[in-house]
Structures are given as C-alpha cells and as structure tokens.
Amino acid sequence: MKSFREELWFQIPARRGFRNITPQIEACLAKSGIREGLCLVNAMHITASVFINDDESGLHRDFEKWLEKLAPEKPHSQYAHNGAEDNADAHLKRSIMGREVVVAVTAGRLDFGPWEQIFYGEFDGLRRKRILVKIIGE
C-alpha cells in the first residue's frame, strides 16, 4: 500500500468564506499516483472546515445566513470563550460544518456523487491556514 501526504495553505481575505478546493485535491491525487484507495482532507485549524456539497453560490449564501443564525459573530460578549480572542462563533461554526471528508478513489479519480465538490470553509479568516491531504491505497 502507498501513502501520500501534502499540506495546502489558504488565506481567505475576509472573516468568513468558502472556497472550492476540488481542483487542488485532484492535483494531489494525480501527484500521488494512487489509483484505488481513500483520500482524507482535513482542516488543521479549529476555526476552519472541510466539507462536501454543491458548488452553487446561492447555497453558499444560505450556509452563511444559516450559520450566522446558529452562532452569530456579534455581540462578542455573548460567548464565554471570548476574552483574549473574539472568535467563539468560528469555533461553533466549524463544529457544525465538520473537520474533514473522506472520498473513495476509484480508477485514479475522486469517486463523487452527482454535484459533489470539496470545500474549504473559513470562519475566522484574514490569516494563512492549512489543510492536510492524506491519500492511501494502491
């Protein structure tokens, strides 16, 4: 069995945002040479997320509105965590959206269902953060 590991870095120019990272993950898969196996993609920061969904801008606006209703950023004073930092909402949003995804690799391709894409979700941006790509298989 082969194993491949790569870190990808992202800097979202706003506090929150979503980025389709499927092309970068597909490039990692091609680089790995693995044809059959599993691909793990996970956020390495507690205020960022990796998830699978549809690449549709209206849906992304819906995510933003929904997450802001569940864990509003302000007032910062509503959160016990906030003190030295003002990002408690980002921690909660990450918990909702998830830490990682695992995608089957079949015939050298990510084995997605219809419309599925991999996204990086940022909830406390304006700085560089990384994700880990780990691919195992043959």
Buried (B, 14 or more C-beta within 10 A) or exposed (E): EEEBEBEBEBEBEEBBBBBBBBEBBBEBBEEBEBBEBBBBBBBBBBBBBBBBBEBEEEEBEEBBEEBBEEBEBEEBEEBEBBEEEBBBBBBBBBEBBBBBBEBEBEEBEBEBEEEBBBBBBBBBBEEEBEBBBBBBBE
